[in-house]
Amino acid sequence: MNKRRRLNGTVTSAKTAKTVSVEVSRTYQHPLYHKVVRGSKIYKAHDELNCRVGDKVTIVECAPLSATKHWTVEKIIKVEIREAGELDGISGGDAA
């Protein structure tokens, strides 16, 4: 195994071709107040595995592919399963 950094996160957007946005959450203790703080950051990653929104993925750093993409999707850990009825509710097709 190589020394490249690997992060686990959730796909939040897959609108662009071959690119996904992955949100990586972390918890840490504040250095002065010692309160546990939750933080998150969104990374752009190159996607050859056709990830969908909600999938849990592992991303690995790589050489810059564009101005914002420095990560690539290594593997899909957990696939988000959607029902056919859920997709209708997300699109907001019916306006009452």
HELIX and SHEET records of a PDB file:
HELIX    1   1 ALA A   84  SER A   91  1                                   8    
SHEET    1   A 6 ARG A   6  SER A  13  0                                        
SHEET    2   A 6 THR A  19  GLN A  29 -1                                        
SHEET    3   A 6 VAL A  36  HIS A  46 -1                                        
SHEET    4   A 6 TRP A  71  LYS A  78  1                                        
SHEET    5   A 6 LYS A  56  GLU A  61 -1                                        
SHEET    6   A 6 ARG A   6  SER A  13 -1                                        
END                                                                             
